Amino acid sequence: MAFHNKEGEYSEVVRVRMPRGTELIGVVEEMLGAGRFRIKCNDKFTRMCRVSGKFKRKQWIRPGDVVLVRPWVVEINEKGDVVWKYRRAEVDWLRKRGMMQNV
């Protein structure tokens, strides 16, 4: 749904998946192959993250994309899983709300 706000700017209502529990927002730095990526998360750690086969078939992930990472219970500061990829409108919404300060 789209509308014009008070300033006359064209806006779009966006429903954004927010981090839950231990999930973090991150930016893909490097593709490592075999469904693995190096991702800089908003807690200032760089993690090696994998993408599950189900998610990999639905989404293409490239360097510079903003994703949602769920850190592993073991090696919490080094590894994680990619659980969501944000679209451009969602990334703009997150930036406006200050959710991507450390990324």
Secondary structure as GFF3:
##gff-version 3
##sequence-region A 1 103
A	DSSP	beta_strand	2	4	.	.	.	ID=ss1
A	DSSP	beta_strand	10	12	.	.	.	ID=ss2
A	DSSP	beta_strand	24	33	.	.	.	ID=ss3
A	DSSP	beta_strand	36	41	.	.	.	ID=ss4
A	DSSP	beta_strand	46	51	.	.	.	ID=ss5
A	DSSP	alpha_helix	53	58	.	.	.	ID=ss6
A	DSSP	beta_strand	66	71	.	.	.	ID=ss7
A	DSSP	beta_strand	79	85	.	.	.	ID=ss8
A	DSSP	alpha_helix	88	96	.	.	.	ID=ss9
###
